[in-house]
Amino acid sequence: MKYFPPPQTKKDFGVKLRLYESVGVSEYWLVHPNDQTILVFSLKEGTYGTPTIYKAPDDVPVQLFPEFFIPLAEVFLVF
C-alpha cells in the first residue's frame, strides 16, 4: 500500500506501476486520502489491468489473505 501526495501521482501511475508490474508484485495499492479512495491494481497474466476502486466506507479485500478485509472508514479516520 502506498500513500502519495498529489505531486507524486505521475510517478506512481507511471514508473512505479510499470516497475512493480515487471517484478510481479501481485497487488499495488494507491491511497487517495482527499477522496477517501484506494485504487487496487491486481496482477493478472503478468499485467495490471484497470484498477478496482474502493471508497470509504467499503471494506477492501486483501489478495494474499482472502479472509482479511481493511475497513476504509477506519483507515481514513487518521487523515
Secondary structure, DSSP 8 states (H G I E B T S, - for coil): -EE--GGGHHHHHTHHHHHHHHTT-SEEEEEETTTTEEEEEEEETTEE-S-EEEETT-EEEETTEEEEEEEHHHHGGG-
